[in-house]
């Protein structure tokens, strides 16, 4: 398991009262950022949409409270074709939705070209991109995070990474994706 340490400074800068107010005003957007177009509909109309966080601190709090790792999705939401394909082929499927609700806390780490994210989120995402050495999209890192009270640093414990399930049977991409994700979770528990 890889350990990554970095200063909490970017969070301290990014998480302020004024930012929290902005997030609350944009609640609809941040509740499900992975529906940038009407075509990304949940296949099972009875399923509740997934909750995707964009704020690492909030995702960390929920992760620690629920004892679930964070599923960090590095994406270029408005330009990355493979990211959109991953959403269509995996993230909207009932099996993924059920798996995600049971196993992880979802965090979208977006690097858009056309839309402008708040500066705090841009800095947060860039710091995590650097910490995980992400060089392409889509990339997913599953990780745990803790704060060292003595040093005020965040400790990221990476469990593993995955991307689009290349070579998967057409129409069954979510099966291959979830097999890999489950292997990561099982390996981390050992």
Protein Blocks (a to p, Z undefined) as FASTA:
>chain_A
ZZddddfklmmmmmcfklmmmmmmmmmmmmmmmlmbfklccfblmbccddddfbfklmmm
mmmmnopacddddddfklpmklmmmmmmmmmpmklmmmmmmmmccddddddfkbccdfkl
mmmmmmmmmmnopabdcddddddddddfklopacdddfbdcdddehiaehilmmmmmmmm
mmmmmmmmZZ
